[in-house]
């Protein structure tokens, strides 16, 4: 399953085609070889994320899916989803199934905190849109949940899909803020 998506090439403000596809070894190699040197000592919240280990660990659990966005022959972002184990917190849809975003990262050169202008804009938003679409495909009505790193709070608050901010999660050691997108139907 390969989806053609659009990203904004920031330097020239051109819309370019990219592919959102299931994670392949080359995406993990890009993360290790190209991302890690730029993230090392960057102060970014995900500078120590090891996507190879993350995939190995999470792949042991049923319901975990991994995806990548490719553009210009290079991995522009990585995404891990849990499609089975999480349920809604919001009272109106309490315990309904949702797609949970376990991890979402954009390549370092796409972050204004590392490179200005960034190479591409829209990677994170495309991943959130995909998680919503995946939720609909599964019959979950577009419901999505995630815990946001502090540096990503404004990104999630400004998304056009409007996430409900549920506040800091008391069960999370880092008390990360939890967000949820409500479903269009009651569904499963």
C-alpha positions as a printed Julia matrix, in Angstrom:
188×3 Matrix{Float64}:
   0.0    0.0    0.0
   1.7    3.15  -1.24
  -0.11   6.5   -1.05
   0.94   9.53  -3.01
   0.84  12.63  -0.83
   1.91  16.27  -1.18
   4.61  18.13   0.74
   5.68  21.75   0.48
   9.28  22.26  -0.6
   9.95  25.2    1.7
  12.81  26.9   -0.15
  10.86  27.51  -3.37
   7.31  27.12  -2.01
   6.56  24.34  -4.52
   4.2   21.44  -3.86
   5.96  18.14  -4.53
   4.78  14.54  -4.59
   5.97  12.12  -1.94
   5.08   8.56  -0.98
   3.67   7.33   2.3
   4.39   3.61   2.54
   4.98   0.76   4.98
   8.38   0.98   6.67
  11.24  -0.7    4.83
  14.84  -1.4    5.87
  16.08   1.55   3.8
  13.99   3.9    5.96
  15.62   2.59   9.12
  19.02   2.91   7.46
  18.27   6.56   6.6
  17.24   7.23  10.2
  20.45   5.72  11.5
  22.87   7.03   8.87
  21.37  10.44   8.02
  19.14  11.45  10.93
  21.17  10.4   13.96
  24.27  12.53  13.22
  22.05  15.62  12.9
  19.97  14.8   15.98
  22.92  13.93  18.18
  23.32  16.66  20.79
  20.59  18.71  19.06
  18.47  19.01  22.17
  15.48  17.68  20.22
  13.18  15.51  22.35
  13.68  12.53  20.04
  17.46  12.8   19.68
  17.92   9.4   21.33
  15.12   7.54  19.55
  16.47   4.37  18.02
  13.98   3.45  15.31
  15.61   0.07  14.68
  15.18  -0.92  18.33
  11.73   0.69  18.45
  10.58  -1.4   15.5
  12.14  -4.57  16.87
  10.47  -4.08  20.27
   7.07  -2.91  19.02
   6.87  -5.48  16.23
   6.65  -8.17  18.89
   3.27  -6.75  19.89
   0.2   -7.43  17.79
  -1.35  -4.39  16.17
   1.74  -2.24  15.68
   2.28  -0.75  12.23
   5.21   1.31  10.92
   5.21   3.77   8.02
   7.57   6.19   6.28
   7.31   9.19   4.01
   9.82   9.29   1.15
  10.58  12.27  -1.03
  13.62  12.99  -3.15
  14.85   9.43  -2.59
  15.2    9.99   1.16
  13.14   9.22   4.25
  11.41  12.43   5.35
   9.49  11.02   8.32
   8.7    7.9   10.35
   5.49   6.83  12.1
   4.51   4.02  14.47
   0.83   3.25  15.12
  -0.96   0.97  17.57
  -4.22  -0.12  15.93
  -5.46  -2.61  18.57
  -4.69  -1.83  22.19
  -5.76   1.75  22.9
  -9.23   3.13  23.64
 -10.77   6.61  23.82
 -10.55   8.71  26.97
 -13.03  11.42  26.01
 -16.28  10.74  27.89
 -18.57  10.94  24.84
 -16.61   8.12  23.18
 -15.15   6.43  26.22
 -13.57   3.03  25.51
 -14.24   3.22  21.76
 -11.38   1.89  19.65
  -8.89   4.35  18.19
  -5.61   4.43  16.32
  -2.87   5.51  18.72
   0.21   7.32  17.42
   3.08   5.64  19.29
   5.8    7.74  17.64
   5.97  10.36  14.91
   9.18  11.99  13.75
  10.14  14.18  10.85
  13.65  14.18   9.43
  15.97  16.72  11.09
  16.27  18.83   7.92
  12.49  19.32   7.99
  12.55  20.99  11.41
  12.91  24.76  11.65
  14.73  24.25  14.97
  17.53  22.5   13.07
  17.43  23.9    9.54
  15.93  27.15   8.29
  14.19  27.01   5.97
  13.3   23.36   6.43
  13.54  21.17   3.33
   9.91  20.02   3.4
   6.83  21.07   5.33
   3.78  18.92   5.94
   5.3   15.59   6.98
   3.74  15.56  10.46
   0.34  16.73   9.22
   0.34  14.06   6.51
   1.04  11.4    9.14
  -1.84  12.61  11.34
  -4.16  12.64   8.3
  -3.01   9.1    7.5
  -3.68   7.93  11.09
  -7.22   9.31  10.78
  -7.68   7.56   7.42
  -6.31   4.32   8.89
  -8.79   4.65  11.78
 -11.65   5.0    9.29
 -10.42   1.96   7.33
 -10.51  -0.07  10.53
 -14.05   1.07  11.32
 -12.99   3.31  14.22
 -14.65   6.42  12.79
 -11.44   8.46  12.44
 -10.64   8.38  16.17
  -6.94   8.96  16.93
  -5.02   9.45  20.17
  -1.47  10.5   21.02
   0.79  11.83  23.75
   2.7   14.93  22.61
   6.27  15.76  23.43
   6.47  19.27  24.94
   8.16  20.65  21.8
   5.27  19.37  19.65
   2.37  20.82  21.67
   1.84  23.84  19.42
   1.99  21.67  16.3
  -0.85  19.46  17.57
  -2.83  22.45  18.85
  -2.73  24.12  15.43
  -3.64  21.12  13.25
  -6.62  21.72  10.99
  -8.16  18.41  12.08
  -8.77  19.8   15.6
  -7.64  17.49  18.35
  -9.16  17.58  21.84
  -6.46  18.44  24.38
  -7.08  16.22  27.4
  -4.27  17.6   29.57
  -1.23  15.95  31.17
  -1.55  12.2   31.58
  -1.12  11.35  35.29
  -0.17   7.78  34.33
   2.75   8.92  32.14
   6.07   9.36  33.98
   6.76  12.5   31.92
   3.14  13.71  32.3
   2.93  14.22  28.56
  -0.17  15.98  27.28
  -2.7   13.62  25.73
  -4.67  14.56  22.59
  -7.56  12.79  20.98
  -9.52  13.2   17.77
 -13.16  12.28  18.15
 -14.76   9.89  15.71
 -17.45  10.77  13.2
 -19.63   7.85  14.33
 -20.04   5.71  17.42
 -18.52   2.75  15.54
 -16.76  -0.01  17.41
